[in-house]
Amino acid sequence: MKQNLNIFFTLHLIFFGLVVTGVLPRSLVLYETIAIALYLILASRENGLVFFIRCIPLFIAIPLTATFDNFNQWRIFSLILFLKWLLQRETWNYLKFQSLRKHPAACAFILLGALALLSVFVAPDQGAALKRVIYFSNASMVGIVVWYFARSKEFTARLIKNIAIPTILVALVGVIQVGATYLIDIYQFMRIWGEGIQMRQFGEQWSYIATHVGNTWFAYYGEQLSLRVFSLFPDSHSFPIFLLLGLPAIFAIAVIKPLSRSDSFKKLFHTRGSLHILWIPLVFLMIILSGTRGMWLGGAGAIVWVILLLVFMKIKKESLGHRRVFVYLSSFLTLFVLLFAVAYPIFSSPQFLVSKGDALLLQHRLRSVLDFGETSNAARIAIWKSSAESIIKHPLIGVGIGNFPVVLGQDIKLTRAGSSAHNLYIHIAAEMGLLAFLVLLYLVWLVIQTLYLNYRRAETAFGQAYAGISLITIPWISAYLMTDVAIFDERALLMFAVTLGLLFRENV
């Protein structure tokens, strides 16, 4: 069956490449969707789940009609996986012995879902609100299935290894994207990516928004511009989130050998990892080249977080082996900092066949992180002020999920174009009320607490690598989300659901 899985994945990968490059027409996507749906129905639930995870960045919008062509394949596939799980007798036999009191995270998610439904009744556009509830429910299905099957340690390891595949894949596409900027001008780039690849991936509506309304694909300084790598994603914000969520899986397959010799720092740092370790600097470089300043700032925060954790581990008298391993894993953050030296000549180079008069674009962008007068920073502050005013007016259940543009006096349709609070926590409070905000904070606390406990309990080098890096990257993402809501993007959200399913598994 694993052989069939690999065959289907390879065929889908080839099909995806041929469709997004325009070799095959989009009209064939519907037929391929039916074929994959049949495979998921007939394959084992475990193989179906692995296939889904491998394909997260490779799912395509189905052109159902001329005006409705953005319904993505994953919406159908996640439902199939969920129903196959739900309709099994063993599932019900397991669930009937589970108590919600033993699963505080599940209680928090249920409460958050209830508050989302409640906010639908006060939303100016109830249709948009209901669509948003369905969207999040649809994405959460795969996380629930992962949580159930991750009871098996062997299958958990298999899932983690397969998470590395799409992570590496999108990083490589990022490299191709950077290379393209030296071969074509900006107009050709927009035709290829905006009107071509992105249209075939996400539909006509998104293509129009990206090419005519606005996008986050370029860093501007005066008349100069540099690419902000976004790979197969609609923006340069969700791309680095996806990379950070997948990075622990790469570490898990790359540093098993060094971590198995953690009885001394000398052995730990002098033992070579596998060749997969070469993917780590590539992922870090792509995060930097995304040009997402919040991610850069989050990286600095991650360094502070690591120092605090090491102090905490010493106070709690954690085992020397676990402390050594965490020092080793966190030392890779040094690599992230050093790679800015590699990113500098790329940002400064003449991309899109136009020379740059000022080679200091990266420095300008770095300095602008704390420049509150800079255009995007000033806009964020203005949005936060408007959001605060809205929260004061609607403290209980907000303005309604999926209705954030109302806060800014905008058309609801601009949600698709990225109208948000540019802060996940404020966004939730504005749309769903202060109780939802408090539940979200409680969830963040549960996530961090569970991350630490999972690392303490990890017994194998593989488990320590995955749990240890997750203990760095997920708080990093949580900090970044104080400047954005890009976790709501389909691909980032699906990977986040998978990550949470693994995080709260019961076999640790």
VOVEX-432146 format. One line per field, with one value per residue (C-alpha): chain; z, y, x; residue in three letters. Coordinates in nm, 4 decimals, padded with zeros to 6 digits. Example, Ala and Ser with C-alpha at 12.3 -4.5 7.8 and 13.67 -1.06 7.14 Angstrom:
c: [A:A];
Z: [00.7800:00.7140];
Y: [-00.4500:-00.1060];
X: [01.2300:01.3670];
r: [ALA:SER];
***
This chain:
c: [A:A:A:A:A:A:A:A:A:A:A:A:A:A:A:A:A:A:A:A:A:A:A:A:A:A:A:A:A:A:A:A:A:A:A:A:A:A:A:A:A:A:A:A:A:A:A:A:A:A:A:A:A:A:A:A:A:A:A:A:A:A:A:A:A:A:A:A:A:A:A:A:A:A:A:A:A:A:A:A:A:A:A:A:A:A:A:A:A:A:A:A:A:A:A:A:A:A:A:A:A:A:A:A:A:A:A:A:A:A:A:A:A:A:A:A:A:A:A:A:A:A:A:A:A:A:A:A:A:A:A:A:A:A:A:A:A:A:A:A:A:A:A:A:A:A:A:A:A:A:A:A:A:A:A:A:A:A:A:A:A:A:A:A:A:A:A:A:A:A:A:A:A:A:A:A:A:A:A:A:A:A:A:A:A:A:A:A:A:A:A:A:A:A:A:A:A:A:A:A:A:A:A:A:A:A:A:A:A:A:A:A:A:A:A:A:A:A:A:A:A:A:A:A:A:A:A:A:A:A:A:A:A:A:A:A:A:A:A:A:A:A:A:A:A:A:A:A:A:A:A:A:A:A:A:A:A:A:A:A:A:A:A:A:A:A:A:A:A:A:A:A:A:A:A:A:A:A:A:A:A:A:A:A:A:A:A:A:A:A:A:A:A:A:A:A:A:A:A:A:A:A:A:A:A:A:A:A:A:A:A:A:A:A:A:A:A:A:A:A:A:A:A:A:A:A:A:A:A:A:A:A:A:A:A:A:A:A:A:A:A:A:A:A:A:A:A:A:A:A:A:A:A:A:A:A:A:A:A:A:A:A:A:A:A:A:A:A:A:A:A:A:A:A:A:A:A:A:A:A:A:A:A:A:A:A:A:A:A:A:A:A:A:A:A:A:A:A:A:A:A:A:A:A:A:A:A:A:A:A:A:A:A:A:A:A:A:A:A:A:A:A:A:A:A:A:A:A:A:A:A:A:A:A:A:A:A:A:A:A:A:A:A:A:A:A:A:A:A:A:A:A:A:A:A:A:A:A:A:A:A:A:A:A:A:A:A:A:A:A:A:A:A:A:A:A:A:A:A:A:A:A:A:A:A:A:A:A:A:A:A:A:A:A:A:A:A:A:A:A:A:A:A:A:A:A:A:A];
Z: [00.0000:00.0665:-00.2942:-00.4138:-00.1885:-00.3471:-00.6972:-00.6321:-00.4728:-00.7650:-01.0154:-00.8264:-00.8049:-01.1814:-01.2475:-01.0208:-01.2042:-01.5463:-01.4465:-01.2728:-01.5613:-01.8100:-01.9916:-01.8880:-01.8727:-01.5355:-01.6518:-01.5743:-01.2031:-01.1350:-01.2810:-01.0866:-00.7706:-00.8277:-00.8809:-00.5580:-00.3679:-00.4799:-00.3707:-00.0258:00.0101:-00.0873:00.0774:00.4448:00.6713:00.7647:00.4041:00.3157:00.5992:00.4941:00.1343:00.2493:00.4583:00.1745:-00.0597:00.1610:-00.0553:-00.3749:-00.3589:-00.6386:-00.6626:-00.8632:-01.1470:-01.0870:-01.2810:-01.4492:-01.1373:-00.8723:-00.9302:-00.5903:-00.4048:-00.3129:-00.3368:00.0288:00.1399:-00.0061:00.0956:00.4605:00.4820:00.3374:00.5901:00.8754:00.7759:00.7285:01.0822:01.2322:01.0817:01.2282:01.5284:01.6913:01.6810:01.8834:02.1196:02.1881:02.2174:02.4593:02.7188:02.6793:02.9269:02.8224:03.1666:03.0624:02.7422:02.8302:02.4803:02.3291:02.5716:02.4702:02.0989:02.1492:02.3427:02.0730:01.8105:02.0101:02.0395:01.6649:01.5982:01.8441:01.6679:01.3416:01.4785:01.5242:01.2026:00.9421:00.6739:00.8207:00.5004:00.5223:00.8930:00.8344:00.5519:00.7914:01.0549:00.7931:00.6686:01.0128:01.0867:00.7559:00.8331:01.1887:01.0639:00.9573:01.2949:01.4779:01.2618:01.3209:01.6972:01.6922:01.4862:01.6587:01.9553:01.7772:01.8253:01.5038:01.3012:01.4722:01.3529:01.0027:00.9995:01.1164:00.8465:00.5815:00.7056:00.5929:00.2293:00.1588:00.3686:00.1561:-00.1607:-00.1026:00.0001:-00.3334:-00.5242:-00.3347:-00.4743:-00.8275:-00.7662:-00.6588:-00.9655:-01.1927:-01.0803:-01.2601:-01.5893:-01.6359:-01.5694:-01.3214:-01.5855:-01.7031:-01.3394:-01.2677:-01.5818:-01.4948:-01.1218:-01.0764:-01.3931:-01.4486:-01.1611:-00.8837:-01.0986:-01.1682:-00.8006:-00.6350:-00.9006:-01.0956:-00.7941:-00.6116:-00.9315:-00.9811:-00.6193:-00.6430:-00.9728:-00.9422:-00.5739:-00.3863:-00.2773:-00.0448:-00.3059:-00.3163:-00.0763:-00.1853:-00.0980:-00.3137:-00.6720:-00.5869:-00.5249:-00.4270:-00.4317:-00.1063:-00.1623:-00.1396:-00.3236:-00.3751:-00.1265:-00.1932:00.0183:00.1769:00.5300:00.5298:00.3523:00.6447:00.8918:00.6932:00.6883:01.0654:01.1240:00.9048:01.0347:01.3426:01.1078:00.9124:01.2356:01.3445:01.0377:01.0280:01.3779:01.5167:01.5238:01.7177:01.9684:02.0364:02.1760:02.4219:02.7151:02.6533:02.4683:02.2832:02.1330:02.0646:01.8680:01.6987:01.5622:01.2119:01.1293:00.8100:00.4761:00.5502:00.7774:00.4620:00.4321:00.7574:00.6295:00.3120:00.5163:00.7333:00.4231:00.2653:00.5873:00.5678:00.1949:00.2540:00.3702:00.6542:00.9232:01.1899:01.1289:01.1660:01.4902:01.6003:01.5415:01.7819:02.0274:01.9836:02.0980:02.4138:02.4628:02.4400:02.7022:02.9383:02.8810:02.9574:03.2817:03.3657:03.2921:03.5235:03.8029:03.7558:03.7551:03.4297:03.3277:03.1852:02.8720:02.7938:02.8648:02.6418:02.3596:02.3868:02.3809:02.0684:01.8939:01.9871:01.8635:01.5091:01.5710:01.5293:01.1744:01.1191:01.2230:01.0115:00.7021:00.6907:00.5488:00.2642:00.2191:00.1928:-00.1566:-00.2793:-00.1606:-00.2995:-00.6375:-00.9564:-00.9648:-01.2439:-01.4843:-01.3087:-01.1325:-00.7775:-00.7078:-00.3329:-00.2168:00.1386:00.0846:00.3495:00.6066:00.5353:00.5814:00.9051:01.0460:00.9501:01.1922:01.4798:01.2711:01.3741:01.1066:00.8274:00.6048:00.6914:01.0614:01.0800:00.9032:01.1530:01.4478:01.2949:01.2441:01.6044:01.7279:01.5190:01.6439:02.0066:01.9529:01.7975:02.0868:02.3341:02.1365:02.0921:02.3889:02.4239:02.0816:01.8539:01.5080:01.3892:01.2631:00.9055:00.9280:01.0278:00.7362:00.9168:01.1890:00.9292:00.7401:00.4426:00.2116:00.3532:00.0266:00.1254:00.3727:00.0776:-00.0023:00.3471:00.5478:00.9070:01.2407:01.1560:01.4987:01.5541:01.9151:01.8444:01.5346:01.7368:02.0034:01.7398:01.5503:01.8360:02.1584:02.4690:02.5961:02.2738:02.3223:02.6735:02.5449:02.2768:02.5381:02.7424:02.4327:02.3747:02.7350:02.6933:02.3743:02.5374:02.8477:02.6360:02.4177:02.7263:02.8748:02.5436:02.5299:02.8866:02.8113:02.4766:02.5074:02.1587:01.9657:01.6976:01.9512:02.1262:01.7973:01.6942:02.0381:02.1054:01.7814:01.8158:02.1562:01.9673:01.6421:01.7728:02.0281:01.7444:01.5314:01.8278:01.8671:01.4936:01.5023:01.7073:01.3730:01.1328:01.0894:00.8100:01.0013:00.8478:00.5024:00.3927:00.3695:00.6920:00.8748:00.7614:00.8699:01.2010:01.2504:01.1839:01.4270:01.7015:01.6438:01.7001:01.9929:02.1969:02.1098:02.3922:02.3316:02.4650];
Y: [00.0000:00.2335:00.1759:00.2877:00.5936:00.6916:00.6351:00.8513:01.1237:01.1275:01.1420:01.4279:01.6151:01.5826:01.6795:01.9839:02.0974:02.0554:02.2429:02.5420:02.5883:02.5827:02.2634:02.0970:02.2849:02.3594:02.1761:01.8479:01.9354:01.8198:01.4752:01.4447:01.5439:01.2581:01.0152:01.1224:01.1099:00.7475:00.6697:00.8209:00.6213:00.2917:00.3386:00.2743:00.5677:00.5946:00.6082:00.8565:01.0829:01.0627:01.1443:01.4465:01.5834:01.5429:01.7328:02.0283:02.2928:02.1068:02.1192:02.3178:02.5203:02.3382:02.5464:02.4356:02.7263:03.0443:03.2474:02.9854:02.8528:02.8880:02.5848:02.3921:02.0165:01.9855:02.0822:01.7554:01.5408:01.6495:01.5702:01.2218:01.1511:01.2775:01.0748:00.7573:00.8078:00.9045:00.6159:00.3453:00.1484:00.1572:00.5388:00.5470:00.2777:00.4952:00.8268:00.7017:00.6377:00.9839:01.2590:01.6232:01.7005:01.5126:01.7166:02.0885:02.1801:02.0077:02.1984:02.5264:02.4536:02.3570:02.6791:02.8823:02.7125:02.7867:03.1534:03.1636:03.0282:03.2754:03.5649:03.4658:03.6005:03.9535:03.9636:04.2224:03.9628:03.6326:03.4466:03.5449:03.4550:03.1104:03.0426:03.1259:02.8847:02.6086:02.6885:02.6511:02.3388:02.1894:02.2578:02.1222:01.7831:01.6708:01.7761:01.5595:01.2577:01.3163:01.3366:00.9999:00.8076:00.9659:00.7373:00.4988:00.6019:00.4283:00.6121:00.9411:00.9002:00.8240:01.1361:01.3556:01.2214:01.2954:01.6525:01.7152:01.6414:01.9411:02.1647:02.0869:02.1059:02.4616:02.5722:02.4441:02.6253:02.9369:02.8908:02.8643:03.1795:03.3730:03.2481:03.3662:03.7280:03.7353:03.6125:03.8112:04.1627:04.2565:04.2541:03.9049:03.7911:03.9205:03.7545:03.4211:03.4137:03.6445:03.5792:03.2276:03.0081:03.1763:03.1898:02.8165:02.7438:02.9654:03.0874:03.4020:03.6056:03.5732:03.6348:03.9633:04.0681:03.9827:04.1627:04.4600:04.5205:04.4358:04.1661:04.1139:03.9854:04.2745:04.4888:04.8531:05.1271:05.4289:05.3040:04.9950:04.6595:04.3098:03.9858:03.8689:03.4940:03.3390:03.0078:02.8264:03.0484:03.3501:03.5791:03.6117:03.5863:03.2401:03.0921:03.1352:03.0153:02.6924:02.6562:02.7016:02.4473:02.1950:02.2677:02.0371:01.7428:01.8199:01.8360:01.5037:01.3236:01.5200:01.5148:01.1694:01.0640:01.3672:01.3552:00.9874:01.0936:01.3565:01.2243:01.5099:01.8416:01.7390:01.4278:01.6124:01.8977:01.6903:01.4223:01.4833:01.4656:01.3139:01.4944:01.6133:01.8714:02.0733:02.1528:02.3493:02.6491:02.6503:02.6802:02.9542:03.1437:03.1220:03.2596:03.5557:03.6075:03.6178:03.9713:03.9362:04.1692:04.0226:03.6875:03.8452:04.0105:03.6808:03.5163:03.7639:03.6855:03.3131:03.3680:03.5430:03.2653:02.9981:03.1731:03.1949:02.8270:02.7216:02.9198:02.7606:02.4116:02.4741:02.5980:02.2928:02.0708:01.9002:01.6161:01.7205:01.5178:01.7137:02.0432:01.9544:01.8511:02.1757:02.3799:02.1896:02.2385:02.6058:02.6699:02.6511:02.9925:03.1239:02.9927:03.1892:03.5106:03.4371:03.3728:03.7408:03.7829:03.5501:03.7271:04.0692:04.0251:03.8687:04.1646:04.4033:04.2341:04.3678:04.1644:04.1868:04.3059:04.6441:04.7663:04.8963:05.2403:05.1698:04.8368:04.8878:04.7648:04.4914:04.7372:04.9808:04.7033:04.5871:04.9410:04.9900:04.7126:04.9620:05.2715:05.3553:05.6233:05.3729:05.3272:04.9683:05.0126:05.3319:05.1547:04.8671:05.1064:05.2834:04.9468:04.8437:05.1692:05.1121:04.7534:04.8673:05.1098:04.8311:04.5936:04.8585:04.8933:04.5164:04.3505:04.0347:03.8668:04.1182:04.2193:03.8598:03.6081:03.6778:04.0351:04.2211:04.4708:04.6211:04.7411:04.9530:05.0551:04.8383:04.6028:04.2480:04.1159:04.2659:03.9792:03.7802:04.0649:04.0505:04.2964:04.2053:04.3439:04.2461:04.0819:03.7430:03.8137:04.1542:04.0102:03.7361:03.9878:04.2234:03.9513:03.7220:03.9224:03.9332:03.5890:03.4347:03.6389:03.4927:03.1403:03.1967:03.3087:02.9981:02.7845:02.9519:02.8740:02.5099:02.4801:02.6151:02.4011:02.0884:02.1676:02.1739:01.8572:01.6719:01.7662:01.6477:01.3146:01.2523:00.9420:00.8920:01.1209:01.1512:01.2598:01.5003:01.6700:01.7184:01.8284:02.0476:02.2443:02.2722:02.4292:02.7027:02.7439:02.7446:03.0241:03.2022:03.1799:03.2839:03.5971:03.6695:03.6481:03.9671:04.1383:03.9274:03.6721:03.4722:03.1488:03.1713:03.0901:02.7437:02.5795:02.7309:02.6509:02.2874:02.2391:02.4078:02.1684:01.8734:02.0163:02.0601:01.7046:01.5766:01.8114:01.6946:01.3254:01.0750:00.8530:01.0972];
X: [00.0000:00.2911:00.3963:00.0514:00.0809:00.4119:00.2734:-00.0334:00.1756:00.4198:00.1339:-00.0308:00.3003:00.3477:-00.0146:00.0184:00.3325:00.1727:-00.1441:00.0167:00.2605:-00.0271:00.0729:-00.2542:-00.5873:-00.7510:-01.0620:-00.8820:-00.8533:-01.2098:-01.1366:-00.8115:-00.9997:-01.2448:-00.9549:-00.7816:-01.1112:-01.1547:-00.7988:-00.8605:-01.1833:-01.0180:-00.6764:-00.6109:-00.6876:-00.3205:-00.1986:-00.4713:-00.3601:00.0052:-00.0895:-00.2893:-00.0008:00.2486:00.0175:-00.0816:00.0943:00.0013:-00.3769:-00.5424:-00.8627:-01.1305:-01.2842:-01.6440:-01.7983:-01.6764:-01.7639:-01.6825:-01.3329:-01.1632:-01.3022:-00.9886:-00.9346:-00.8353:-01.1882:-01.3185:-01.0222:-01.0207:-01.3930:-01.3332:-01.0565:-01.2731:-01.5805:-01.3725:-01.2438:-01.5792:-01.7775:-01.5544:-01.6809:-01.3370:-01.3487:-01.6709:-01.5437:-01.2413:-01.4252:-01.6914:-01.4212:-01.2702:-01.3516:-01.3345:-01.1936:-00.8802:-00.8539:-00.8509:-00.7330:-01.0377:-01.2623:-01.0979:-01.1408:-01.5057:-01.5679:-01.3927:-01.6097:-01.9250:-01.8277:-01.7614:-02.1111:-02.2615:-02.0895:-02.2608:-02.5912:-02.4527:-02.2498:-02.3582:-02.2810:-02.3986:-02.3192:-01.9519:-01.9499:-02.0992:-01.8535:-01.5691:-01.7000:-01.7277:-01.3757:-01.2172:-01.4229:-01.3096:-00.9430:-00.9695:-01.0913:-00.7457:-00.6017:-00.8560:-00.7703:-00.3977:-00.4587:-00.6370:-00.3830:-00.0826:-00.1567:00.0780:00.4414:00.5412:00.2783:00.3669:00.7259:00.5987:00.3809:00.6679:00.8998:00.6377:00.5897:00.9481:00.8548:00.6250:00.8504:01.1542:00.9463:00.8208:01.1713:01.3065:01.0308:01.1416:01.4923:01.3500:01.1477:01.4575:01.6452:01.3634:01.4116:01.7494:01.6045:01.2820:01.1550:00.8826:00.6066:00.6969:00.7158:00.3652:00.2305:00.3918:00.3149:00.0164:-00.1825:-00.0505:00.0652:-00.1367:-00.4507:-00.4261:-00.3585:-00.6181:-00.8620:-00.9454:-01.0602:-00.7300:-00.5337:-00.7202:-00.6556:-00.2853:-00.2290:-00.4660:-00.5491:-00.2304:00.0119:00.3087:00.5510:00.7977:01.0004:01.0055:01.2498:01.1886:01.1823:01.3863:01.2288:01.3354:01.1439:00.9898:00.9858:00.6382:00.6911:00.3577:00.1743:-00.0483:00.1688:00.5117:00.3670:00.2096:00.5141:00.7600:00.4927:00.4630:00.8419:00.8683:00.5913:00.7740:01.1250:01.1013:01.0372:01.3556:01.5544:01.4041:01.5414:01.8688:02.0210:01.9377:02.3034:02.4360:02.1484:02.2114:02.5509:02.4313:02.6338:02.8808:02.8840:03.1999:03.0408:02.7161:02.8720:03.1425:02.9099:02.7821:02.4157:02.2779:02.2844:01.9301:02.0903:02.1650:01.7939:01.8046:02.0069:01.7961:01.4753:01.6263:01.7414:01.3954:01.2426:01.4806:01.4214:01.0463:01.1277:00.8772:01.0078:00.7814:00.9497:01.2922:01.1845:01.0307:01.3690:01.5289:01.2495:01.3187:01.6785:01.5556:01.2985:01.5693:01.7825:01.4832:01.4051:01.7616:01.7519:01.4167:01.5534:01.8451:01.6173:01.3933:01.7037:01.6176:01.8487:02.1838:02.1125:01.7957:01.9685:02.2640:02.0304:01.8348:02.1562:02.2619:01.9262:01.8979:02.2535:02.1121:01.9559:02.3095:02.2912:01.9695:02.1472:02.4563:02.2447:02.1496:02.5012:02.4000:02.0664:02.2360:02.3871:02.0613:01.8527:02.1157:02.1507:01.9835:01.6634:01.4033:01.6758:01.6955:02.0091:01.9819:02.1232:02.1255:02.2675:02.1403:01.7837:01.8172:01.9558:01.6720:01.4182:01.5816:01.5840:01.2198:01.1151:01.1010:01.0270:00.6701:00.6502:00.7189:00.4127:00.3162:00.3975:00.1906:-00.0974:-00.0807:-00.0960:-00.3966:-00.5698:-00.4955:-00.6505:-00.9636:-00.9780:-00.9519:-01.2395:-01.4477:-01.3710:-01.4888:-01.8145:-01.8641:-01.6866:-01.8979:-01.9148:-01.7440:-01.8607:-01.8916:-01.6384:-01.5289:-01.6573:-01.3402:-01.3572:-01.6594:-01.4193:-01.2381:-01.5510:-01.4517:-01.6385:-01.6636:-01.5179:-01.1812:-01.1340:-01.0029:-00.7619:-00.6114:-00.8210:-00.7326:-00.6168:-00.2569:-00.2526:-00.4151:-00.5101:-00.6659:-00.8340:-01.0064:-01.1128:-01.2578:-01.4460:-01.5560:-01.5295:-01.3126:-01.4158:-01.2834:-00.9651:-00.9217:-00.9853:-00.7212:-00.4677:-00.5502:-00.4884:-00.1521:-00.0606:-00.1700:00.0348:00.3517:00.3002:00.2463:00.5476:00.7680:00.6167:00.6551:01.0219:01.0783:00.9103:01.0804:01.2965:01.4395:01.6734:01.4040:01.1431:01.3799:01.4676:01.1049:00.9838:01.2883:01.2674:00.8881:00.9525:01.1396:00.9455:00.5869:00.6497:00.8347:00.5201:00.3032:00.5140:00.5003:00.1205:00.1206:00.1885:-00.0192:-00.2997:-00.1328:-00.1974:-00.5479:-00.4091:-00.5248:-00.1827:-00.0464:-00.3715:-00.3698:-00.0090:-00.0922:-00.3861:-00.1538:00.1022:-00.1585:-00.2826:00.0710:00.1283:-00.1714:-00.1320:-00.1552:00.1482:00.4100];
r: [MET:LYS:GLN:ASN:LEU:ASN:ILE:PHE:PHE:THR:LEU:HIS:LEU:ILE:PHE:PHE:GLY:LEU:VAL:VAL:THR:GLY:VAL:LEU:PRO:ARG:SER:LEU:VAL:LEU:TYR:GLU:THR:ILE:ALA:ILE:ALA:LEU:TYR:LEU:ILE:LEU:ALA:SER:ARG:GLU:ASN:GLY:LEU:VAL:PHE:PHE:ILE:ARG:CYS:ILE:PRO:LEU:PHE:ILE:ALA:ILE:PRO:LEU:THR:ALA:THR:PHE:ASP:ASN:PHE:ASN:GLN:TRP:ARG:ILE:PHE:SER:LEU:ILE:LEU:PHE:LEU:LYS:TRP:LEU:LEU:GLN:ARG:GLU:THR:TRP:ASN:TYR:LEU:LYS:PHE:GLN:SER:LEU:ARG:LYS:HIS:PRO:ALA:ALA:CYS:ALA:PHE:ILE:LEU:LEU:GLY:ALA:LEU:ALA:LEU:LEU:SER:VAL:PHE:VAL:ALA:PRO:ASP:GLN:GLY:ALA:ALA:LEU:LYS:ARG:VAL:ILE:TYR:PHE:SER:ASN:ALA:SER:MET:VAL:GLY:ILE:VAL:VAL:TRP:TYR:PHE:ALA:ARG:SER:LYS:GLU:PHE:THR:ALA:ARG:LEU:ILE:LYS:ASN:ILE:ALA:ILE:PRO:THR:ILE:LEU:VAL:ALA:LEU:VAL:GLY:VAL:ILE:GLN:VAL:GLY:ALA:THR:TYR:LEU:ILE:ASP:ILE:TYR:GLN:PHE:MET:ARG:ILE:TRP:GLY:GLU:GLY:ILE:GLN:MET:ARG:GLN:PHE:GLY:GLU:GLN:TRP:SER:TYR:ILE:ALA:THR:HIS:VAL:GLY:ASN:THR:TRP:PHE:ALA:TYR:TYR:GLY:GLU:GLN:LEU:SER:LEU:ARG:VAL:PHE:SER:LEU:PHE:PRO:ASP:SER:HIS:SER:PHE:PRO:ILE:PHE:LEU:LEU:LEU:GLY:LEU:PRO:ALA:ILE:PHE:ALA:ILE:ALA:VAL:ILE:LYS:PRO:LEU:SER:ARG:SER:ASP:SER:PHE:LYS:LYS:LEU:PHE:HIS:THR:ARG:GLY:SER:LEU:HIS:ILE:LEU:TRP:ILE:PRO:LEU:VAL:PHE:LEU:MET:ILE:ILE:LEU:SER:GLY:THR:ARG:GLY:MET:TRP:LEU:GLY:GLY:ALA:GLY:ALA:ILE:VAL:TRP:VAL:ILE:LEU:LEU:LEU:VAL:PHE:MET:LYS:ILE:LYS:LYS:GLU:SER:LEU:GLY:HIS:ARG:ARG:VAL:PHE:VAL:TYR:LEU:SER:SER:PHE:LEU:THR:LEU:PHE:VAL:LEU:LEU:PHE:ALA:VAL:ALA:TYR:PRO:ILE:PHE:SER:SER:PRO:GLN:PHE:LEU:VAL:SER:LYS:GLY:ASP:ALA:LEU:LEU:LEU:GLN:HIS:ARG:LEU:ARG:SER:VAL:LEU:ASP:PHE:GLY:GLU:THR:SER:ASN:ALA:ALA:ARG:ILE:ALA:ILE:TRP:LYS:SER:SER:ALA:GLU:SER:ILE:ILE:LYS:HIS:PRO:LEU:ILE:GLY:VAL:GLY:ILE:GLY:ASN:PHE:PRO:VAL:VAL:LEU:GLY:GLN:ASP:ILE:LYS:LEU:THR:ARG:ALA:GLY:SER:SER:ALA:HIS:ASN:LEU:TYR:ILE:HIS:ILE:ALA:ALA:GLU:MET:GLY:LEU:LEU:ALA:PHE:LEU:VAL:LEU:LEU:TYR:LEU:VAL:TRP:LEU:VAL:ILE:GLN:THR:LEU:TYR:LEU:ASN:TYR:ARG:ARG:ALA:GLU:THR:ALA:PHE:GLY:GLN:ALA:TYR:ALA:GLY:ILE:SER:LEU:ILE:THR:ILE:PRO:TRP:ILE:SER:ALA:TYR:LEU:MET:THR:ASP:VAL:ALA:ILE:PHE:ASP:GLU:ARG:ALA:LEU:LEU:MET:PHE:ALA:VAL:THR:LEU:GLY:LEU:LEU:PHE:ARG:GLU:ASN:VAL];
***
